[in-house]
Amino acid sequence: MIRMEARRGGVPRRVSVATPMFLARLTRTVGVVATCVVIALGMASPAQARDKVTLMLNWYTYGEHAPFYLGVERGYFAAENIDLDIQEGRGSAVTVQAVAAGSTTLGYADVSTMIKAAAKGAPVVTVGVMLQKSPASVMGFAEKNIVKPADIKGRTVAMTPGDSLSQLWPVYLKANHLGDADYKAVSGDAATKRNAVVNGRADLLLGNVNDQKPIIEEITGKPVRALLFADAGVNPLNGGIIARKEMVKSNPDLLRRFLRAATKSVQAATQSPQDAVNAMLKINAKAGKPETLAKSWEATIPLLHTASTQNLPPLRFDSKDMAATLDLMVKYGGVDGATAGKAEDYYTLELLPK
């Protein structure tokens, strides 16, 4: 309301007067504006607070892990509202146990190891598999001229009793019409096996083609030849993303977002291997020598798919391969067939990008 009021000099002035109706309208307007501000702030907060996710690896960092580091460095996980912390592991069994206990959000571990733990009651499943062709192999210096399984006869093989490779070794021998009488064994841990070959106490060792092979070549400067178990039909699924069953039920959205970012990370690392290695060293300067990491990741790329998944995105595996892996574990890996259940009990494909 405007009221005219006299002032000195005879010139009137305008004076605004707040009527009750005006004050009521003003109060309503301020209230609406304040409410909108509160709602807007409330909607913005989740985007600012990313979901913290810890991924425990199967071992100390080596080339196989390159995609996860590249995904962090390029912001693929951040784009999915995930703050990813990559932690080194101390073996797949330890990683699977950590996931089961809830001390890490997710794990990257050997699927066979996960099956053995889950068969004994560990509440874990596989939600994606990166290494679908097993890196398990028997390897030695190229100068030894071991180019086919029959050449193993009469040789000395270094191995670690009880590990996943030694459990698959009898299956590989049988597939190639060989047996324990055809070779001599030297036992020891990973370092002992490697040193036995380097120092000439063994002709061969059981190891992963994308891990031990580039390390031995780095140490000696000599080429190493590997015979893959998978080429003889012994091909259990290997490096997979492991999650708690409870998380699959309670927070599938987070898993879907993680798997989208991980899939994109593997694709990018395949297309730009050197960028992936650079990302590893940027985040973890002690990961290793650039040349060795590059060889390790390059040796990993051919292991990302089987024939049945060649045209599918990374991490999406064939259910038949999981069934075959379970079958191997029942026959040779110490899993009780009477209580093993079905292959479907150990995985889900529902959370992977289509």
FENZIMO-V161109 format. One line per field, one symbol per residue. ss: DSSP state (H for helix, E for strand, C for the rest). phi: phi as a letter, one per 20 degrees, with the letter a starting at -180 (. if undefined). burial: I if it has 9 or more other ideal C-beta (glycine too) atoms within 8 Angstrom, else O. Layout:
BEGIN
ss: ???
phi: ???
burial: ???
END
This chain:
BEGIN
ss: CEEEECCCCCCCEEEECCCHHHHHHHHHHHHHHHHHHHHHHHHHHHHHCCEEEEEECCCCCCHHHHHHHHHHHCCHHHHCCEEEEEECCCCHHHHHHHHHHCCCCEEEEEHHHHHHHHHCCCCEEEEEECCCCCCEEEEEEHHHCCCCHHHHCCEEEEECCCCHHHHHHHHHHHHCCCCHHHEEEEECCHHHHHHHHHCCCCCEEEEECCCHHHHHHHHHCCCEEEEEHHHHCCCCCCEEEEEEHHHHHHCHHHHHHHHHHHHHHHHHHHHCHHHHHHHHHHHCCCCCCHHHHHHHHHHHHCCCCCHHHCCCCCECCCHHHHHHHHHHHHHHCCCCCCCCCCHHHHECCCCCCC
phi: .dcecfcgnmefcececeegfffffffffffffffffffffffffffeeffecddeffagfbggeggffffffenffffemcdededfdcoffffffffgenecfccdbffgfffffffeofecbedaceeedfegbdcafgffledbgfffgneddebdgneffffegffffffdlcbffebddcdrfgffgfffffenebecbeaefecfgffffffdmdfddcdffffdnecfgdfcedcfgffgeebffffffffffffffffffffcgffffffgffecfefqfgfffffffffegfefcdgedgddfgnedegffffffffffffcdnefffdfmdgffdbbdfefff
burial: OOOOOOOOOOOOOOOOOOOOOIIOOIOOOOOOOOOOOOOOOOOOOOOOOOOOIIIIIIIOIIIIIIIIIIIIIIOIIIOIIIIIOIIIIOOIOIIIIIIIOOOIOIIIIIIIIIIIIIIOOIOIIIIIIIIIIIIIIIIIIIOIOIOOIOIIOOIIIIIIOOOIIIIIIIIIIIIIOIOOOIIOOIOIOOOIIIIIIIOOIIIIIIIIIIIIIIIIIIOOOIOIIIIIIIOIOIIIIIIIIIIIIOIIOOOIOIIIIIIIIIIIIIIIIIOIIOIIIIIIIOIIOOIIOIOIIIIIIIIIIOIIIIOOIOOOOIIIIIIOIIIIIIOIIIOIIOIOOOOIOOIOOIIOOOIIOO
END
